[in-house]
Structure formats: structure tokens, C-alpha cells
Amino acid sequence: MSADRRVYPRAKLKWPVAIKTEEGSIDGVTLNITPDGCFISCRRPLRLNVVFDLAIKIPKSKSSIQARAEVVWSNIYGPDDEITPRGMGVRFVKITSEARKFIAQAALEHFKGQKVEVELLQTLSTLVIDLTEEKKKVSGG
């Protein structure tokens, strides 16, 4: 496992997001994503522990990933630069297994040809395989 205790490697994928809260909506973009969560760059990050609905737009597609997420890290008042962009780290608290699989497959594609810890790539591959097998069992295939 990596030094920062993540199960999956962060894929630096920039996907547009729409955040819906009780106070209104916020637009942003993912700077990195895993099947467990993402970092969202946005002008008005939410406070820690806020739970909200999230739509992640899939590039080159008309579809989006719908999820419920919780803020686990927020840069509300800090600098907004290349090193520490304004935004928030979120974990997915409710997301379909198909969406997790899609994110894992996109991350695997992103990491092709890059140096990444083999163990972390294996966790992505295992997730894709496990969810495919689970779907076959449910559908009787």
C-alpha cells in the first residue's frame, strides 16, 4: 500500500462536476479521482463532513456518474495555486458498483505506460474483475 494509505492510485483526470447542496449548486472539476473518491477544484469548497449530491460528467459522453459524497479535506481559506489548489477532497458514500468500475477502468487506461506501484494497479484491476463477476452472478450469466 502507498505511503498515504490509499487503496487505489489517484488518476489525474479532469472531469466536470456539479455539486448540489441545500444552499444551491457549485460547479467544479476533478483534479484526481479513484473509485473511492476525488479531489474537486472549485471556487467555494464546502466544510468538512458536509454530505452532498454530486454529478460527474463523463467526457465525450452524454452520461454522468451520480454519487453522494462527504467532504474529508477542504481548502477553504488556504492558497489557490498549483501546489495547493482551492477545492476539497471527498469520499463517495453512495455510488453504484458500475460507476466504481467505470472509474477504475478509466484510471487503468490513464496509468498505461506510467510508473505506478504494481500493487495499486492490481487493486484497480481486481475491482474491475470483481464487479464484472458480481454482475454476472446477479444476472445469472
PyRosetta script that sets phi, psi and omega in degrees:
from pyrosetta import init, pose_from_sequence

init()
pose = pose_from_sequence("MSADRRVYPRAKLKWPVAIKTEEGSIDGVTLNITPDGCFISCRRPLRLNVVFDLAIKIPKSKSSIQARAEVVWSNIYGPDDEITPRGMGVRFVKITSEARKFIAQAALEHFKGQKVEVELLQTLSTLVIDLTEEKKKVSGG")
pose.set_psi(1, 149.9)
pose.set_omega(1, -177.4)
pose.set_phi(2, -71.5)
pose.set_psi(2, 165.7)
pose.set_omega(2, -176.8)
pose.set_phi(3, -61.3)
pose.set_psi(3, -29.5)
pose.set_omega(3, -178.4)
pose.set_phi(4, -92.3)
pose.set_psi(4, 14.6)
pose.set_omega(4, 172.2)
pose.set_phi(5, 66.0)
pose.set_psi(5, 19.4)
pose.set_omega(5, 177.2)
pose.set_phi(6, -79.5)
pose.set_psi(6, 144.1)
pose.set_omega(6, 176.7)
pose.set_phi(7, -79.0)
pose.set_psi(7, -36.7)
pose.set_omega(7, -177.1)
pose.set_phi(8, -117.6)
pose.set_psi(8, 147.3)
pose.set_omega(8, 176.1)
pose.set_phi(9, -72.9)
pose.set_psi(9, 149.6)
pose.set_omega(9, 179.0)
pose.set_phi(10, -81.3)
pose.set_psi(10, 119.8)
pose.set_omega(10, 176.0)
pose.set_phi(11, -89.8)
pose.set_psi(11, 124.7)
pose.set_omega(11, -179.2)
pose.set_phi(12, -79.5)
pose.set_psi(12, 78.9)
pose.set_omega(12, 179.9)
pose.set_phi(13, -114.6)
pose.set_psi(13, 128.9)
pose.set_omega(13, -179.7)
pose.set_phi(14, -100.1)
pose.set_psi(14, 101.7)
pose.set_omega(14, 179.1)
pose.set_phi(15, -118.9)
pose.set_psi(15, 133.7)
pose.set_omega(15, 177.9)
pose.set_phi(16, -63.4)
pose.set_psi(16, 143.8)
pose.set_omega(16, 178.7)
pose.set_phi(17, -132.0)
pose.set_psi(17, 150.9)
pose.set_omega(17, 172.9)
pose.set_phi(18, -123.3)
pose.set_psi(18, 124.0)
pose.set_omega(18, -177.9)
pose.set_phi(19, -106.5)
pose.set_psi(19, 131.3)
pose.set_omega(19, 177.8)
pose.set_phi(20, -116.2)
pose.set_psi(20, 121.7)
pose.set_omega(20, 178.3)
pose.set_phi(21, -125.7)
pose.set_psi(21, 174.8)
pose.set_omega(21, 177.2)
pose.set_phi(22, -64.7)
pose.set_psi(22, -26.2)
pose.set_omega(22, -179.7)
pose.set_phi(23, -86.8)
pose.set_psi(23, -6.1)
pose.set_omega(23, -178.3)
pose.set_phi(24, 134.2)
pose.set_psi(24, -161.0)
pose.set_omega(24, -178.4)
pose.set_phi(25, -116.0)
pose.set_psi(25, 154.9)
pose.set_omega(25, -179.0)
pose.set_phi(26, -132.5)
pose.set_psi(26, 134.7)
pose.set_omega(26, 174.2)
pose.set_phi(27, -98.5)
pose.set_psi(27, 148.4)
pose.set_omega(27, 178.5)
pose.set_phi(28, -160.7)
pose.set_psi(28, -168.6)
pose.set_omega(28, 177.9)
pose.set_phi(29, -147.0)
pose.set_psi(29, 140.7)
pose.set_omega(29, 176.2)
pose.set_phi(30, -72.3)
pose.set_psi(30, 140.5)
pose.set_omega(30, 171.7)
pose.set_phi(31, -102.4)
pose.set_psi(31, -25.5)
pose.set_omega(31, 171.9)
pose.set_phi(32, -156.1)
pose.set_psi(32, 156.6)
pose.set_omega(32, -175.5)
pose.set_phi(33, -149.5)
pose.set_psi(33, 147.8)
pose.set_omega(33, 172.1)
pose.set_phi(34, -134.6)
pose.set_psi(34, 171.1)
pose.set_omega(34, 175.6)
pose.set_phi(35, -64.0)
pose.set_psi(35, -14.1)
pose.set_omega(35, -179.1)
pose.set_phi(36, -98.2)
pose.set_psi(36, -19.2)
pose.set_omega(36, -176.7)
pose.set_phi(37, 174.2)
pose.set_psi(37, -170.1)
pose.set_omega(37, -178.7)
pose.set_phi(38, -158.6)
pose.set_psi(38, 167.9)
pose.set_omega(38, 169.8)
pose.set_phi(39, -105.2)
pose.set_psi(39, 127.4)
pose.set_omega(39, -178.7)
pose.set_phi(40, -111.6)
pose.set_psi(40, 120.4)
pose.set_omega(40, 173.8)
pose.set_phi(41, -85.1)
pose.set_psi(41, 125.4)
pose.set_omega(41, -179.9)
pose.set_phi(42, -156.6)
pose.set_psi(42, 161.2)
pose.set_omega(42, -177.0)
pose.set_phi(43, -73.3)
pose.set_psi(43, -33.4)
pose.set_omega(43, -177.4)
pose.set_phi(44, -124.3)
pose.set_psi(44, 78.9)
pose.set_omega(44, 179.2)
pose.set_phi(45, -62.0)
pose.set_psi(45, 149.8)
pose.set_omega(45, 178.6)
pose.set_phi(46, -83.5)
pose.set_psi(46, 165.9)
pose.set_omega(46, 178.4)
pose.set_phi(47, -75.9)
pose.set_psi(47, 162.7)
pose.set_omega(47, 177.2)
pose.set_phi(48, -56.5)
pose.set_psi(48, 143.8)
pose.set_omega(48, 174.9)
pose.set_phi(49, 72.7)
pose.set_psi(49, 1.8)
pose.set_omega(49, 176.4)
pose.set_phi(50, -71.1)
pose.set_psi(50, 132.8)
pose.set_omega(50, 178.2)
pose.set_phi(51, -106.9)
pose.set_psi(51, 135.8)
pose.set_omega(51, -174.0)
pose.set_phi(52, -150.0)
pose.set_psi(52, 166.1)
pose.set_omega(52, 175.3)
pose.set_phi(53, -91.6)
pose.set_psi(53, 144.1)
pose.set_omega(53, -173.4)
pose.set_phi(54, -136.7)
pose.set_psi(54, 136.7)
pose.set_omega(54, 172.3)
pose.set_phi(55, -120.9)
pose.set_psi(55, 121.5)
pose.set_omega(55, 178.9)
pose.set_phi(56, -105.4)
pose.set_psi(56, 115.5)
pose.set_omega(56, -178.8)
pose.set_phi(57, -76.3)
pose.set_psi(57, 127.9)
pose.set_omega(57, 178.7)
pose.set_phi(58, -85.2)
pose.set_psi(58, 119.8)
pose.set_omega(58, 179.4)
pose.set_phi(59, -57.6)
pose.set_psi(59, 146.6)
pose.set_omega(59, 179.6)
pose.set_phi(60, 59.1)
pose.set_psi(60, 30.0)
pose.set_omega(60, -179.1)
pose.set_phi(61, -149.3)
pose.set_psi(61, 155.5)
pose.set_omega(61, 175.9)
pose.set_phi(62, -90.4)
pose.set_psi(62, -3.9)
pose.set_omega(62, -176.5)
pose.set_phi(63, -96.8)
pose.set_psi(63, 168.3)
pose.set_omega(63, 177.5)
pose.set_phi(64, -144.0)
pose.set_psi(64, 161.3)
pose.set_omega(64, 176.8)
pose.set_phi(65, -94.4)
pose.set_psi(65, 125.8)
pose.set_omega(65, 177.0)
pose.set_phi(66, -100.7)
pose.set_psi(66, 133.4)
pose.set_omega(66, -179.8)
pose.set_phi(67, -151.0)
pose.set_psi(67, 163.0)
pose.set_omega(67, 170.2)
pose.set_phi(68, -110.8)
pose.set_psi(68, 134.8)
pose.set_omega(68, -174.7)
pose.set_phi(69, -135.6)
pose.set_psi(69, 161.0)
pose.set_omega(69, 178.1)
pose.set_phi(70, -127.1)
pose.set_psi(70, 137.1)
pose.set_omega(70, 178.6)
pose.set_phi(71, -74.5)
pose.set_psi(71, 123.4)
pose.set_omega(71, 178.5)
pose.set_phi(72, -113.8)
pose.set_psi(72, -12.4)
pose.set_omega(72, 177.1)
pose.set_phi(73, -153.8)
pose.set_psi(73, 136.8)
pose.set_omega(73, -178.2)
pose.set_phi(74, -142.9)
pose.set_psi(74, 135.8)
pose.set_omega(74, 177.0)
pose.set_phi(75, -111.6)
pose.set_psi(75, 74.2)
pose.set_omega(75, -177.5)
pose.set_phi(76, -78.7)
pose.set_psi(76, -44.5)
pose.set_omega(76, -171.7)
pose.set_phi(77, -110.8)
pose.set_psi(77, -8.2)
pose.set_omega(77, -176.8)
pose.set_phi(78, -75.4)
pose.set_psi(78, -172.5)
pose.set_omega(78, 179.8)
pose.set_phi(79, -66.2)
pose.set_psi(79, 160.1)
pose.set_omega(79, 175.7)
pose.set_phi(80, -125.0)
pose.set_psi(80, 87.3)
pose.set_omega(80, -177.6)
pose.set_phi(81, -142.1)
pose.set_psi(81, -174.0)
pose.set_omega(81, -178.4)
pose.set_phi(82, -59.3)
pose.set_psi(82, -39.2)
pose.set_omega(82, -176.4)
pose.set_phi(83, -77.1)
pose.set_psi(83, -43.9)
pose.set_omega(83, -179.1)
pose.set_phi(84, -128.5)
pose.set_psi(84, 81.4)
pose.set_omega(84, -179.0)
pose.set_phi(85, -69.5)
pose.set_psi(85, 151.7)
pose.set_omega(85, 175.7)
pose.set_phi(86, -66.8)
pose.set_psi(86, 130.9)
pose.set_omega(86, 179.5)
pose.set_phi(87, 162.1)
pose.set_psi(87, -160.0)
pose.set_omega(87, -175.7)
pose.set_phi(88, -152.0)
pose.set_psi(88, 146.1)
pose.set_omega(88, 173.1)
pose.set_phi(89, -93.2)
pose.set_psi(89, 132.6)
pose.set_omega(89, -178.3)
pose.set_phi(90, -128.8)
pose.set_psi(90, 152.0)
pose.set_omega(90, 172.4)
pose.set_phi(91, -113.9)
pose.set_psi(91, 143.1)
pose.set_omega(91, 178.7)
pose.set_phi(92, -78.0)
pose.set_psi(92, 124.0)
pose.set_omega(92, 177.5)
pose.set_phi(93, -99.9)
pose.set_psi(93, -20.3)
pose.set_omega(93, 175.2)
pose.set_phi(94, -149.1)
pose.set_psi(94, 117.1)
pose.set_omega(94, -179.1)
pose.set_phi(95, -156.8)
pose.set_psi(95, 144.8)
pose.set_omega(95, -178.2)
pose.set_phi(96, -72.3)
pose.set_psi(96, 156.1)
pose.set_omega(96, 177.5)
pose.set_phi(97, -64.9)
pose.set_psi(97, -31.7)
pose.set_omega(97, 177.1)
pose.set_phi(98, -64.3)
pose.set_psi(98, -38.8)
pose.set_omega(98, 178.7)
pose.set_phi(99, -67.6)
pose.set_psi(99, -42.1)
pose.set_omega(99, 176.4)
pose.set_phi(100, -59.4)
pose.set_psi(100, -43.5)
pose.set_omega(100, 179.8)
pose.set_phi(101, -63.2)
pose.set_psi(101, -43.0)
pose.set_omega(101, 179.2)
pose.set_phi(102, -59.6)
pose.set_psi(102, -45.2)
pose.set_omega(102, 179.2)
pose.set_phi(103, -63.0)
pose.set_psi(103, -43.4)
pose.set_omega(103, 178.8)
pose.set_phi(104, -60.9)
pose.set_psi(104, -43.5)
pose.set_omega(104, 179.5)
pose.set_phi(105, -65.6)
pose.set_psi(105, -41.0)
pose.set_omega(105, 178.2)
pose.set_phi(106, -63.7)
pose.set_psi(106, -39.4)
pose.set_omega(106, 178.6)
pose.set_phi(107, -65.8)
pose.set_psi(107, -44.0)
pose.set_omega(107, 177.9)
pose.set_phi(108, -58.9)
pose.set_psi(108, -43.6)
pose.set_omega(108, 177.6)
pose.set_phi(109, -61.6)
pose.set_psi(109, -42.2)
pose.set_omega(109, -179.8)
pose.set_phi(110, -61.5)
pose.set_psi(110, -38.4)
pose.set_omega(110, -174.7)
pose.set_phi(111, -84.7)
pose.set_psi(111, -4.6)
pose.set_omega(111, 179.2)
pose.set_phi(112, -55.6)
pose.set_psi(112, 127.3)
pose.set_omega(112, 177.7)
pose.set_phi(113, 81.0)
pose.set_psi(113, 0.0)
pose.set_omega(113, 178.9)
pose.set_phi(114, -102.6)
pose.set_psi(114, 156.7)
pose.set_omega(114, 176.1)
pose.set_phi(115, -83.9)
pose.set_psi(115, 111.6)
pose.set_omega(115, 178.5)
pose.set_phi(116, -138.4)
pose.set_psi(116, 147.0)
pose.set_omega(116, 178.3)
pose.set_phi(117, -53.8)
pose.set_psi(117, 128.6)
pose.set_omega(117, -177.4)
pose.set_phi(118, -57.1)
pose.set_psi(118, -38.9)
pose.set_omega(118, -178.6)
pose.set_phi(119, -61.4)
pose.set_psi(119, -39.5)
pose.set_omega(119, -178.9)
pose.set_phi(120, -69.3)
pose.set_psi(120, -38.6)
pose.set_omega(120, 176.3)
pose.set_phi(121, -65.7)
pose.set_psi(121, -36.0)
pose.set_omega(121, 178.4)
pose.set_phi(122, -64.4)
pose.set_psi(122, -35.2)
pose.set_omega(122, 178.7)
pose.set_phi(123, -64.5)
pose.set_psi(123, -38.2)
pose.set_omega(123, 176.8)
pose.set_phi(124, -65.4)
pose.set_psi(124, -46.4)
pose.set_omega(124, -179.8)
pose.set_phi(125, -61.7)
pose.set_psi(125, -42.3)
pose.set_omega(125, 179.6)
pose.set_phi(126, -62.5)
pose.set_psi(126, -41.6)
pose.set_omega(126, 178.6)
pose.set_phi(127, -60.5)
pose.set_psi(127, -45.4)
pose.set_omega(127, 179.9)
pose.set_phi(128, -61.3)
pose.set_psi(128, -46.6)
pose.set_omega(128, -179.0)
pose.set_phi(129, -65.6)
pose.set_psi(129, -47.1)
pose.set_omega(129, -178.9)
pose.set_phi(130, -59.3)
pose.set_psi(130, -44.3)
pose.set_omega(130, -178.4)
pose.set_phi(131, -70.2)
pose.set_psi(131, -32.7)
pose.set_omega(131, 176.3)
pose.set_phi(132, -66.5)
pose.set_psi(132, -43.5)
pose.set_omega(132, 179.1)
pose.set_phi(133, -65.8)
pose.set_psi(133, -40.3)
pose.set_omega(133, 178.7)
pose.set_phi(134, -61.3)
pose.set_psi(134, -42.7)
pose.set_omega(134, -179.8)
pose.set_phi(135, -64.7)
pose.set_psi(135, -39.5)
pose.set_omega(135, 178.6)
pose.set_phi(136, -62.8)
pose.set_psi(136, -41.4)
pose.set_omega(136, -179.8)
pose.set_phi(137, -63.1)
pose.set_psi(137, -43.9)
pose.set_omega(137, -177.8)
pose.set_phi(138, -65.8)
pose.set_psi(138, -40.5)
pose.set_omega(138, -177.3)
pose.set_phi(139, -84.1)
pose.set_psi(139, -7.3)
pose.set_omega(139, 177.9)
pose.set_phi(140, 80.8)
pose.set_psi(140, 18.3)
pose.set_omega(140, -176.7)
pose.set_phi(141, -97.6)
pose.dump_pdb("model.pdb")
